[in-house]
Every structure is written in C-alpha cells, then in structure tokens.
Amino acid sequence: MMMRTRRFIAGRKLVQDERGDVPGWVLVTLMTAGLVVVIWAVAGPALVGLFEQAISRVSGM
C-alpha cells in the first residue's frame, strides 16, 4: 500500500511539473508568430515581385 501511494505522489508531481511549463510554450508560440509576421511584412513585397517576374518569364509576356 505504501509503495502505491509513493507512485501516485510521484506521478502527480510529474503532472504538476509539466503543467508549469505551459506559459513557456505559449510564449514561444507567440514569439514565433510575431517573427513570422515581421519577416512576412519585410520580405512580402520582394517575394511578390519575384513571383510575378518568374510567372512573366514562364508565360512569355
């Protein structure tokens, strides 16, 4: 009985430790989304120009 209780407590502590890391993952996700938006804003016009140039060369216009 004592061994079962120790396992239960150890398992519960592991779950609590994992739950404490959620704000870190949320922060990483938000920072990644922010970087994507910034990079897209900076590189977007250049990528559109590159795409239009490639399409015009392929279509021969």
DSSP file (Angstrom, degrees, kcal/mol; ACC not computed):
  #  RESIDUE AA STRUCTURE BP1 BP2  ACC     N-H-->O    O-->H-N    N-H-->O    O-->H-N    TCO  KAPPA ALPHA  PHI   PSI    X-CA   Y-CA   Z-CA
    1    1 A M     >        0   0    0      0, 0.0     4,-1.8     0, 0.0     5,-0.2   0.000 360.0 360.0 360.0 -41.7    0.0    0.0    0.0
    2    2 A M  H  >  +     0   0    0      1,-0.2     4,-1.9     2,-0.2     5,-0.1   0.881 360.0  52.8 -64.6 -38.0    2.8    2.4    0.9
    3    3 A M  H  > S+     0   0    0      1,-0.2     4,-2.1     2,-0.2    -1,-0.2   0.890 107.6  51.8 -65.5 -39.6    4.6    1.7   -2.5
    4    4 A R  H  > S+     0   0    0      1,-0.2     4,-2.3     2,-0.2    -1,-0.2   0.891 108.1  51.6 -63.2 -40.1    1.4    2.6   -4.4
    5    5 A T  H  X S+     0   0    0     -4,-1.8     4,-2.5     1,-0.2    -1,-0.2   0.894 108.4  51.1 -65.4 -40.0    1.0    5.8   -2.5
    6    6 A R  H  X S+     0   0    0     -4,-1.9     4,-2.6     2,-0.2    -1,-0.2   0.909 110.4  49.0 -64.4 -41.1    4.5    6.8   -3.4
    7    7 A R  H  X S+     0   0    0     -4,-2.1     4,-2.9     2,-0.2     5,-0.2   0.916 110.9  50.4 -64.3 -41.5    4.0    6.1   -7.0
    8    8 A F  H  X S+     0   0    0     -4,-2.3     4,-2.5     2,-0.2    -2,-0.2   0.926 112.4  46.3 -61.1 -45.7    0.8    8.1   -7.0
    9    9 A I  H  X S+     0   0    0     -4,-2.5     4,-2.3     2,-0.2    -2,-0.2   0.908 113.4  49.2 -64.9 -42.0    2.5   11.1   -5.4
   10   10 A A  H  X S+     0   0    0     -4,-2.6     4,-1.9     2,-0.2    -2,-0.2   0.913 113.0  47.3 -64.7 -42.3    5.5   10.8   -7.8
   11   11 A G  H  X S+     0   0    0     -4,-2.9     4,-2.0     2,-0.2    -2,-0.2   0.896 111.9  50.1 -65.1 -40.0    3.1   10.7  -10.8
   12   12 A R  H  X S+     0   0    0     -4,-2.5     4,-2.2    -5,-0.2    -2,-0.2   0.894 109.6  50.8 -65.7 -39.7    1.1   13.6   -9.5
   13   13 A K  H  X S+     0   0    0     -4,-2.3     4,-2.3     2,-0.2    -1,-0.2   0.882 108.1  53.2 -65.4 -37.6    4.2   15.7   -9.0
   14   14 A L  H  X S+     0   0    0     -4,-1.9     4,-2.1     2,-0.2    -2,-0.2   0.910 109.0  48.8 -63.4 -42.6    5.3   14.9  -12.6
   15   15 A V  H  X S+     0   0    0     -4,-2.0     4,-2.0     1,-0.2    -2,-0.2   0.901 111.0  50.1 -64.7 -40.7    2.0   16.1  -14.0
   16   16 A Q  H  X S+     0   0    0     -4,-2.2     4,-1.3     1,-0.2    -1,-0.2   0.888 109.1  52.1 -65.1 -38.2    2.2   19.3  -11.9
   17   17 A D  H  < S+     0   0    0     -4,-2.3     4,-0.4     1,-0.2    -1,-0.2   0.904 110.0  48.7 -64.3 -40.6    5.7   19.9  -13.2
   18   18 A E  H >< S+     0   0    0     -4,-2.1     3,-1.2     1,-0.2     4,-0.2   0.878 107.7  54.7 -66.4 -37.7    4.6   19.5  -16.8
   19   19 A R  H >< S+     0   0    0     -4,-2.0     3,-1.3     1,-0.3    -1,-0.2   0.810  98.8  63.2 -66.6 -29.1    1.7   21.9  -16.3
   20   20 A G  T 3< S+     0   0    0     -4,-1.3    -1,-0.3     1,-0.2     4,-0.2   0.659  95.3  60.8 -70.1 -15.3    4.0   24.6  -15.0
   21   21 A D  T <> S+     0   0    0     -3,-1.2     4,-1.6    -4,-0.4     3,-0.4   0.486  76.5  93.1 -91.2  -3.4    5.8   24.7  -18.4
   22   22 A V  H <> S+     0   0    0     -3,-1.3     4,-2.3     1,-0.2     3,-0.2   0.912  80.5  54.4 -60.0 -46.1    2.7   25.8  -20.3
   23   23 A P  H  > S+     0   0    0      0, 0.0     4,-2.2     0, 0.0    -1,-0.2   0.856 106.1  54.9 -58.6 -32.2    3.3   29.5  -20.1
   24   24 A G  H  > S+     0   0    0     -3,-0.4     4,-2.3    -4,-0.2    -2,-0.2   0.919 109.0  46.0 -64.1 -43.6    6.8   29.0  -21.6
   25   25 A W  H  X S+     0   0    0     -4,-1.6     4,-2.4    -3,-0.2    -1,-0.2   0.863 110.9  53.1 -68.8 -35.4    5.3   27.2  -24.6
   26   26 A V  H  X S+     0   0    0     -4,-2.3     4,-2.6     2,-0.2    -1,-0.2   0.924 110.0  48.5 -63.6 -43.1    2.7   29.9  -25.0
   27   27 A L  H  X S+     0   0    0     -4,-2.2     4,-2.5    -5,-0.2    -2,-0.2   0.914 110.9  49.8 -63.4 -43.5    5.4   32.5  -25.0
   28   28 A V  H  X S+     0   0    0     -4,-2.3     4,-2.2     2,-0.2    -1,-0.2   0.909 111.9  49.1 -61.7 -42.1    7.5   30.5  -27.6
   29   29 A T  H  X S+     0   0    0     -4,-2.4     4,-2.4     2,-0.2    -2,-0.2   0.923 112.5  46.7 -64.1 -45.1    4.4   30.2  -29.8
   30   30 A L  H  X S+     0   0    0     -4,-2.6     4,-2.3     1,-0.2    -2,-0.2   0.893 112.4  49.9 -65.7 -39.3    3.5   33.9  -29.6
   31   31 A M  H  X S+     0   0    0     -4,-2.5     4,-2.3     2,-0.2    -1,-0.2   0.894 110.5  50.3 -66.3 -38.8    7.1   34.9  -30.3
   32   32 A T  H  X S+     0   0    0     -4,-2.2     4,-2.3     2,-0.2    -2,-0.2   0.924 110.5  49.2 -64.3 -43.9    7.3   32.6  -33.3
   33   33 A A  H  X S+     0   0    0     -4,-2.4     4,-2.1     1,-0.2    -2,-0.2   0.899 110.6  51.4 -61.6 -40.2    4.1   34.0  -34.7
   34   34 A G  H  X S+     0   0    0     -4,-2.3     4,-2.4     1,-0.2    -2,-0.2   0.904 109.1  49.8 -63.0 -42.3    5.4   37.5  -34.2
   35   35 A L  H  X S+     0   0    0     -4,-2.3     4,-2.9     2,-0.2     5,-0.3   0.900 109.1  52.1 -63.8 -40.4    8.6   36.7  -36.1
   36   36 A V  H  X S+     0   0    0     -4,-2.3     4,-2.7     1,-0.2    -1,-0.2   0.923 110.5  48.3 -61.3 -43.8    6.6   35.3  -38.9
   37   37 A V  H  X S+     0   0    0     -4,-2.1     4,-2.2     2,-0.2    -2,-0.2   0.922 113.7  46.4 -63.5 -44.1    4.5   38.4  -39.2
   38   38 A V  H  X S+     0   0    0     -4,-2.4     4,-2.0     2,-0.2    -2,-0.2   0.929 114.8  46.1 -65.3 -45.4    7.6   40.7  -39.1
   39   39 A I  H  X S+     0   0    0     -4,-2.9     4,-3.2     1,-0.2     5,-0.3   0.913 113.0  50.4 -64.3 -41.6    9.5   38.6  -41.7
   40   40 A W  H  X S+     0   0    0     -4,-2.7     4,-2.1    -5,-0.3    -1,-0.2   0.895 109.7  51.0 -63.4 -39.3    6.4   38.4  -43.9
   41   41 A A  H  < S+     0   0    0     -4,-2.2    -1,-0.2    -5,-0.2    -2,-0.2   0.877 117.5  39.1 -65.5 -37.3    6.0   42.2  -43.7
   42   42 A V  H  < S+     0   0    0     -4,-2.0     4,-0.4    -5,-0.2    -2,-0.2   0.920 127.5  31.0 -78.7 -45.6    9.6   42.8  -44.7
   43   43 A A  H  X S+     0   0    0     -4,-3.2     4,-2.5    -5,-0.2     5,-0.2   0.599  96.8  88.8 -92.5 -12.2   10.1   40.1  -47.3
   44   44 A G  H  X S+     0   0    0     -4,-2.1     4,-2.5    -5,-0.3     5,-0.2   0.921  88.5  45.5 -55.4 -53.5    6.5   40.0  -48.7
   45   45 A P  H  > S+     0   0    0      0, 0.0     4,-2.2     0, 0.0    -1,-0.2   0.884 114.0  50.1 -60.5 -37.5    6.8   42.7  -51.4
   46   46 A A  H  > S+     0   0    0     -4,-0.4     4,-2.3     2,-0.2    -2,-0.2   0.899 111.2  49.0 -66.7 -39.5   10.1   41.2  -52.6
   47   47 A L  H  X S+     0   0    0     -4,-2.5     4,-2.5     2,-0.2    -1,-0.2   0.891 110.1  50.9 -67.2 -39.0    8.6   37.7  -52.7
   48   48 A V  H  X S+     0   0    0     -4,-2.5     4,-2.6    -5,-0.2     5,-0.2   0.924 111.5  48.1 -63.7 -43.8    5.6   39.0  -54.7
   49   49 A G  H  X S+     0   0    0     -4,-2.2     4,-2.2     2,-0.2    -2,-0.2   0.904 111.8  49.3 -61.9 -42.2    7.9   40.8  -57.2
   50   50 A L  H  X S+     0   0    0     -4,-2.3     4,-2.2     2,-0.2    -2,-0.2   0.907 112.1  48.6 -63.5 -42.8   10.0   37.7  -57.6
   51   51 A F  H  X S+     0   0    0     -4,-2.5     4,-2.5     2,-0.2    -2,-0.2   0.926 111.9  48.2 -64.2 -46.0    6.9   35.5  -58.1
   52   52 A E  H  X S+     0   0    0     -4,-2.6     4,-2.3     1,-0.2    -1,-0.2   0.879 111.3  51.1 -63.8 -37.5    5.5   37.9  -60.7
   53   53 A Q  H  X S+     0   0    0     -4,-2.2     4,-1.9    -5,-0.2    -1,-0.2   0.914 110.9  48.2 -64.9 -43.1    8.8   38.1  -62.5
   54   54 A A  H  X S+     0   0    0     -4,-2.2     4,-2.1     1,-0.2    -2,-0.2   0.909 112.3  48.7 -64.8 -42.2    9.0   34.3  -62.6
   55   55 A I  H  X S+     0   0    0     -4,-2.5     4,-2.7     1,-0.2     5,-0.2   0.899 110.0  51.4 -65.2 -40.5    5.4   34.0  -63.9
   56   56 A S  H  X>S+     0   0    0     -4,-2.3     5,-1.3     1,-0.2     4,-1.1   0.864 110.7  48.9 -66.3 -34.7    6.0   36.6  -66.6
   57   57 A R  H  <5S+     0   0    0     -4,-1.9    -1,-0.2     2,-0.2    -2,-0.2   0.896 113.4  46.4 -69.4 -39.8    9.2   34.8  -67.8
   58   58 A V  H  <5S+     0   0    0     -4,-2.1    -2,-0.2     1,-0.2    -1,-0.2   0.915 116.7  43.0 -70.3 -42.2    7.4   31.4  -68.0
   59   59 A S  H  <5S-     0   0    0     -4,-2.7    -1,-0.2    -5,-0.2    -2,-0.2   0.641 105.5-129.1 -80.6 -13.0    4.3   32.8  -69.8
   60   60 A G  T  <5       0   0    0     -4,-1.1    -3,-0.2    -5,-0.2    -4,-0.1   0.752 360.0 360.0  74.5  26.5    6.5   34.9  -72.2
   61   61 A M      <       0   0    0     -5,-1.3    -4,-0.1    -6,-0.2    -5,-0.1   0.433 360.0 360.0 -89.7 360.0    4.6   38.2  -71.6
